[in-house]
Every structure is written in C-alpha cells, then in structure tokens.
Amino acid sequence: MNTPDGRDPETPRITHFRYGQTPEPASTPEPEPNIVLAVPHPSALHVRGIVVRCAACDAVRDWLLIQVGAAVFVRCRCTHEWQEHDLGAAEVSEVRLSGPEREWADWDEMYRGLGFDGLLRMTYLG
Ligand SMILES: [Zn+2]
C-alpha cells in the first residue's frame, strides 16, 4: 500500500523531519543538526495565558508547531506562519504524540501531508 502521494512507505528516505517520534538519547555526543519537528496541535494554544489567534484568518485552534533548533513557529491551516518566541522545545515535546513517526522529504511535502498547505483553510479537523 502506498502513501497518499504514491510512494512506498517502506522505502527509506533521508530527511530532517521527524514527526511524532519519541525522544531517545542521542547515540552520538553531537545532536543531530538541522532536525525539524512538526507537531500538530489540534486544540487551542495558550501562550502567556492568552489564546493564540491567527492574524490572517482569525482561527483559534488547529495549529502546526514547527520546531527548528531552539525556535518554534506556529503555522495555521491558512498557511500564515510566525515565530512564537514564548514557545520552546519543551512545549513542543509536551504535545508530541507517541507512535510511529513520519518523515518528509521537504517542507512542501510535509505541509501537504499534514494538511497545512492552505487546502484546508478555514477548516477545523477533529
Ligand atoms: Zn490562519
């Protein structure tokens, strides 16, 4: 069975994206460089006690948290994206799901695969 985009899911791929992976101790002293975590956050997101609201479409839930190094970005279904300086790796780890991880070849594939490419603009899932 192929993935929705027609690939064989068993084929190993080289990517920096690790989605839904359970954190494990690094096998080498050097942390993996350029790792990007993309973690869906379906419910409302609170930063400094305030509900996060998309400046572009007024959405108040169903986010994608993107961690790039120490920086965390919030992406809306409408594709509006911004860096949230008050979120860090700890907050992303907190909402990370257990279970199999999904790896993506590039940003566009990841956005499409997770439904954050704008196709589901103004749509709440779940
Ligand atoms: Zn939006």
Residues whose N, C-alpha, C, O or C-beta is under 5 A from the ligand:
A	BS01	ZN	C54 A56 C57 D58 A59 C76 R77 C78 H80
